[in-house]
Amino acid sequence: TIDYLLDAFSKTPVKKMKPWLRAVLRMSVFQLMFCKDVPASAACNEAVKLAKQHGFGTLSGFVNGVLRNISRDGKERLNKGMEVSSEETLRLKYSVPLWLIRQWVRDYGFENAEKIAAAGMQISELTVRRNVSKVGPEKLLASLQYDGVKAAPAVYAESAYHLYGCDGIEKLEAFRNGWFQIQDESSILVGQIAGIKGAF
């Protein structure tokens, strides 16, 4: 999505930009388009400062011009790019490479391809696997509750829990004691299905 906008507003294609300058522009476009608390003027000014500090002073006008134009017209340009329901629309809306979108559409159809792309934008649940050799479920749950964290049993994986209200995993006594480890439920299932004894 960000590269689409940069290519739309810059005479130099993203692929041909110097890596450091490309990173600064990408970061700034992200701020302009997706960070509501960052004023456009601040995003543009900081990018220009960074360009000057790192030896790209001669390109500071280019940086400023591209970013100012995106701050003014970027949302409208992006909306126009997403007007027609197409593979290109999914690429822009969900920031997924076009080759992958095309593969999903070929394998699953357009509607399911969009569902897959949309699912990739969701924030995953924090899932942990209890260390069965160190702690029982009651003791682990009591410790988590004491630290203000809610835990719900995972749907499919044994000895696994989804945690809610966790503000920093390293603050939890159960984590410091090695009573659990962070692991996605789908990867826990691999071990279960393989039948590895004593690990789960």
Rosetta blueprint (number, residue, H / E / L):
1 T L
2 I H
3 D H
4 Y H
5 L H
6 L H
7 D H
8 A H
9 F H
10 S L
11 K L
12 T L
13 P L
14 V H
15 K H
16 K H
17 M L
18 K L
19 P H
20 W H
21 L H
22 R H
23 A H
24 V H
25 L H
26 R H
27 M H
28 S H
29 V H
30 F H
31 Q H
32 L H
33 M H
34 F H
35 C L
36 K L
37 D L
38 V L
39 P L
40 A H
41 S H
42 A H
43 A H
44 C H
45 N H
46 E H
47 A H
48 V H
49 K H
50 L H
51 A H
52 K H
53 Q H
54 H L
55 G L
56 F L
57 G H
58 T H
59 L H
60 S H
61 G H
62 F H
63 V H
64 N H
65 G H
66 V H
67 L H
68 R H
69 N H
70 I H
71 S H
72 R H
73 D H
74 G H
75 K H
76 E H
77 R H
78 L H
79 N H
80 K H
81 G H
82 M L
83 E L
84 V L
85 S L
86 S L
87 E H
88 E H
89 T H
90 L H
91 R H
92 L H
93 K H
94 Y H
95 S L
96 V L
97 P L
98 L H
99 W H
100 L H
101 I H
102 R H
103 Q H
104 W H
105 V H
106 R H
107 D H
108 Y H
109 G L
110 F H
111 E H
112 N H
113 A H
114 E H
115 K H
116 I H
117 A H
118 A H
119 A H
120 G L
121 M L
122 Q L
123 I L
124 S L
125 E L
126 L E
127 T E
128 V E
129 R E
130 R E
131 N L
132 V L
133 S L
134 K L
135 V L
136 G L
137 P H
138 E H
139 K H
140 L H
141 L H
142 A H
143 S H
144 L H
145 Q H
146 Y H
147 D L
148 G L
149 V L
150 K E
151 A E
152 A E
153 P E
154 A L
155 V L
156 Y L
157 A L
158 E L
159 S L
160 A E
161 Y E
162 H E
163 L E
164 Y E
165 G L
166 C L
167 D L
168 G L
169 I H
170 E H
171 K H
172 L L
173 E H
174 A H
175 F H
176 R H
177 N L
178 G L
179 W L
180 F E
181 Q E
182 I E
183 Q L
184 D L
185 E H
186 S H
187 S H
188 I H
189 L H
190 V H
191 G H
192 Q H
193 I H
194 A H
195 G L
196 I L
197 K L
198 G L
199 A L
200 F L
